[in-house]
C-alpha cells in the first residue's frame, strides 16, 4: 500500500542510495520546519525550545504560534533561534487550524514537525524520524511519547481506529515502558503531540481540517494520508517527553461535543461512496442506543450531543462536499485496504471501546464496576447477592398468579383500559366526564401515566402491574439505596428485608389501596433526598463522617430532585405528600431527641424549595382542586366516620387487617429495639429517627381510634407505612450496631442481644413466607367488573353509594356513614379513577338523595335523570362472594326509601351488591320536550311527576364529547353537564347557541327539525394551560437530567 502514492515519486528517488549511505549519512538531511504552539507564560516552555535547539539535526527552522501575547515568547525563543518566526494566532480557531499557518510561509521545507507547547524531544528524535521516513517511504512519522516527569511511563505509541472513527489507544493509562513497543511499526495514526509529515503531502491534503479545529484533527489527517497512498509509522527510538498540560485548547468546555462532531465529519468525508451511507446509518443506530441508555441513567447530554453532531455537520455541508471532492481526487487506496490497518490485531480487545464519549466518565464507570466486582469477590457483599436472589425469587413466587393472570380491578386499582393517545387527549382536553361534569385542569397523574404508556410501548396492562404490584420492590430498592452510605451490606440487607416482609403493603394490595402502594414505593426515595438535605451523617459530615458511596452534596440538585418527585407523587396521591412533609419534620424531631447534628437552615430551604417546585409543576390542577377550595378533607379524602379503626396493638405490630391477630408481628418492634440498646454514632441517630416515624404512625392510629379529630384520617395502611419504614431503618441500624458497636461493650447482658434479634427477625419473616403460597398476596379472585358487566354505551352515568373505603375514590360524603361518587359506567375504568372538584351541582344531587331518604319523593329517578344518572349501585362488599373482602351494611332506612321509588327498578346482582335501573333517565345527552329543560328552573322540574326526556343521543365516540341524533321542531337538546359554551350544536349544519337548562346544565332550543351534531371543544384557555404545563415539566426534566448527569459518588 505504501509505495503507490501519488506524492512519493521524489521520495523513491531519494531512497535509491544503498544502506551504507544511510548508515554513514553521506547525503545531507533535508530541511525541517518545526511548528510549536505557545500559550500562557510558564516554566517549561524554555526547556521545550531548548530541546529543539539541541536536536542533532542541522537544517531546522522554528515557527512559534502564540495564542496570546508574544512579548514573553520572544526573549526565550531568540536565545536558541534568533531567526525564528513568531506569529500570534487565534486560540478559538483550534490547534489544527493554527498549525495550518505554516502553509502561508514562503519557504519550502521537506518536512513539517508539529509539536505541542509542552513537548521536549530527545536530541536524536528528529533525525531518527526523518531517516525512517526515507527508509519506509512514510508520509507521517511519530515518536514514542512518554511522561515529562516519569520517562518510563508511556503516553502514546500510535493509535488504531475502529470503523466508527473512534480512537483505540495502543497503551493503557499509566503503562510502564518495558521495551514492549520498541520496534518500528506501521500504525493507523499518530498524535500531533509530535508529528512529522511530508510537506508536499501536507500541502496537497490542505493541511489539517480547519472545520475541526481541535480534537480528532490528527486522526482525520492520518486517515486522509493513507487514502492518498501514504503510510504512518511510529519510531520508538525517537522519544518525546510530554507534560500533557491543558493549555487554551484542552480546556474547551465543549470538548465532548466537538469530538462527536469531528468524528462524524471524518466518517462522512473519508469513507468512499460505497461505505459512507451504511456506516452513517450504523453510527446513527449505535449513537441513538447510547443516547437512550444515557437517558435511562439520567444523562440527557448524550442525546443532545448526538443531535448537535448531526445538526453541525448539516450546517457545514458545503465544506464537507468540498473536502470529499478533494479526497476523491487524491484517493489511491480503497476503503477495504485502509480498514485492514484500522485495528492492530494485537489490540483487538480495544476495538470496540465504550459508548461513553467522555473518557473520564468511562473510567469512573469502570472504577465503580471493578469496585463492585471486588466487593463481590472479597467482601461480605455476597450476603447482598444472596439476599437479592432470594428476595426476588420469593416475591416472584408470591406474585405468580398476578403475573401470569392479572392484578384484579379492586378498589382504587382500576384497569388501564385506554391507550397513551387517548390518555393524553383526556388530560389535554380538561373535560371531566366523571362525576357530574367539570371543565378544568386534570391531575398530571393522567399525563404521567400516558407518558409511561409510551415508554412501555402501549402495554398498559404491564404498566398497571408495575404501578401497583411493582411499587413493593420499588420501595424495597429505595430503602436499599437509602442505607447504602452506611457502608455495610448487613445494614442494607436487614433494612430491605424488614421493609419487604412488612404486612402493610400486602394488605394495601389486597384491598386495592393505590394511595398506600404509591406511598410505600416512593417514601424511601423521598427519605434519601430528605436525609441529604440536612447533610446528617452518613449523607454529610454533620454529626459524623460522610459514608462510603454517599452522593456528593449539591443544593440545586437535591431541591430539584425532591421537587420533581413530590410533583409526581402529589398528582398520583395527594395524601402521600402530607407524609413526605411529616417525615421531614420527624427527621428534625428525631435529630433533636438523639442529639444528632443536622444543618437545619439548609434542610428547611431545600424542603421549602422542593415544595414550591412541586406546586409549580401542578399549579393549574392544584388551583382548581385545593387552593380555590382549601380543605384538609380534600387532601385526606372525604372518608366516612363509620369506618372501623384498628386497635393500637395491631398498629404496634404493623397489622392493618381487622381480622386475625398474630403474636409474630411483635417481632418488628423487637428487632427495631436493638439499636436503642447498643448503637452509637450515626446508627444511633437514625435509629431514633426511625422510631419517631414508627411512633408517629401508631399515634395517629390511636388518635383515629379515640375519635379525637372532627374529621377521619386516612386508612390504617396509609398511616402505618411510615412506621414500616421507620422500623426497617431502626432494624438496619441494629444490624450495623451488632456488627460494629457490640464489641465496644464489656461482656454482659448485651451479648444476649444478637440471639434476641435473630428470634425477632424470624418472627417477622414467617408470616411473609406463609403469604407467598397464595400466589396473589391475598388479593381476591373475584371483582365487581365480573358481575356488573352488561351492554352499556357512552351515554350512561352510574351513581355509587357505599362506605368510602369500598369506592375507587372516597367521593362526596352523603351521610355520616355513606359516600357517593358518579362514574361513566358500571365497570371501573381509568377515566373514573379521579373525581372532579366539588361544585354546587354536587349539593343538588345530595339534596335529591336526602329528599328520597326522608320519604319526600317517590320519583327519585326523575330527580336523578337531570344528572344523566341511569343506574344506582348499592355496594356493601369490596368484591363479590365467594372472595373474602371488607364489607359494610348500608342502613335499612335508605334501602327501604329506594325500594319505594316508582321509577327505579331493583336488580339483585349478588349478595351485598344491588343495582337500581333508572326508568326515567335516557342518559347524559338527551332529546327533551320543548320548554321542559331550557330556561326552566330546577325547582319547577323537581315538582314534575313525569320525565321530560324522550330519548338519548347516540354517542359517536367513547370520550363522551361527540353525539348525534334527530330532533323535531317541538324538541330541545339537554346535556347533563354544567353550563358551558364549549358545547357546540349544529342542526343540519346550522349552529345553535347553548342556553342554561334547569339552572345549571347545558341546553339547546333550536326550534327546527333535522339531524343534530353535538360536540365539545377544548377552550383556548385550557390549551394555553396545557402548553404551560408541558413547558414547565420539560424544563424541570431537562434541568434534572443535567443535574443528575454530574452526580459524584464518594468512593471511600
Order of alpha helices (4+ residues) and beta strands (2+ residues): alpha-alpha-beta-alpha-beta-alpha-beta-alpha-beta-beta-alpha-beta-beta-beta-beta-beta-beta-alpha-alpha-beta-alpha-alpha-alpha-alpha-alpha-alpha-alpha-alpha-alpha-alpha-beta-beta-alpha-alpha-alpha-alpha-alpha-alpha-alpha-alpha-alpha-alpha-alpha-alpha-alpha-alpha-alpha-alpha-alpha-beta-beta-beta-alpha-alpha-beta-alpha-beta-beta-beta-alpha-beta-beta-beta-beta-beta-beta-beta-beta-beta-alpha
